[in-house]
Amino acid sequence: MKTVLKAQAEEFANSEVCYGLSYVFDDPDVNLAIIDIAGRYPETGYVSNEVCKELAYVISGTGSVGTRESKTELAAGDVVLLEPNEHYFFDGSMRIFVPCMPAWYEEQHAFFED
């Protein structure tokens, strides 16, 4: 069994509107974050994770997730699966629970303009 206590979680901020806590296990197969979205992230364009799949479970609040092809409104209890290399953005005011498989790391996170 592996545990990460809240006191061991690492604070992060991808921008002024995307921040939270990262729970990092000593395991390359999975990690997770609790992310607060308070606006559009990224501010323009899209982001993508080039390696991992991300699940995003909306804990509270409302907002949307968009790709180059579509946009979906989200509310508490909704879940989104983002595939590797899928270009997306989040917008709204919500808290999301995001496990990543394999584990997310900063070097695989990329920004793309429109």
N, C-alpha and C positions, 0 to 999 in steps of 0.2 A: 504494500500500500504506500502511496505517496500522497502527501498533503502539502498545501500551501495555505497558511493562515492569512487572514486579511492583513494582519500587521506585517506580513512578509511580501505582500503584493507591491508591485512597483508602479508609482504614479507616472503617467505619460500625458503628453499633449501633442497631438498631430497638428493642431491649429488652435486658434482661439475658440472654435466652435466644436472641436472634436477632442475629447480628453477622457481619462478614466484610470482604471486600475488594471494592470497586467499580472496574471497569475502564471508564473513560469515554473513548470516542473523540470526536473532533470530528465527530460524525455523528448527526443526529437520527433515523436509521432503526434503530440498534441500539446496545446496550451490554450489559454482562454483569456478573455478580457471582459470587463464591464465598461461599456463605453457610453458617455453622455454626448448626445448630438444636440447642439443649440444653434441651428442655422444650417447652411449648406456646406457640406464637406465632400470634395474640395470646393473652394469658393467658385472656381470655374473648371470646366473640363471634367475629367474622370480620374479615378484611381483604379488600380488593379493589383491583385496579388498573383505573382507569376508562378507560384509553386503550390500554395495551399488552397483547400476548399475552406470557405467560411460559412458557418451557420450564423444567422443573426435572429435571435429571439427577442421580440419587443417586450420588455418588462413593464414599462409604463410610458405614457405619452402617446403622441401621434406624429406622423411624418410621412415620408415617402422614400422609396429607393428607385433610382432610375438607371437604365442602361442606354446604350446608343439606340436600341430598338423600342424600349417601352419604359413606362413609369407606373409604379404601383403604390397606392396609398396603404399605409400601415397603421395599426393600432395595437394596444396591449394584447398579447396572446398570439400575434401573427409571427410567422417564421419565414425567413428568406434563405435560400441556399445560393451562394455565390461561387461559381466555378473558377478554377485557375485561369488567369488571363482574361476574365470577363471585366469589361470596363464599366464602372458604376459610380454613383454618388448617392449620398444620403442627404435628406433635407427635413427639417422639422425640429421638434422639441421632444426628444425621447431618450430613454435609457435602454440599451440593448446588451444582451448577453451573447458573446461571440466566441465559441470554441473554434479552433483552427486545426485542421489535419492535412499534412503534417504541421508541426509547430510553426507559427508565424515568426518571421524575423525581419528587421527593417530593410535589409538589402533586397528582399523580394518585392517590396512595395514600390510601385511605380506610378507616376502622374502622367496624364495624357490630356492634351488640349482638345477642344472640340474638333 
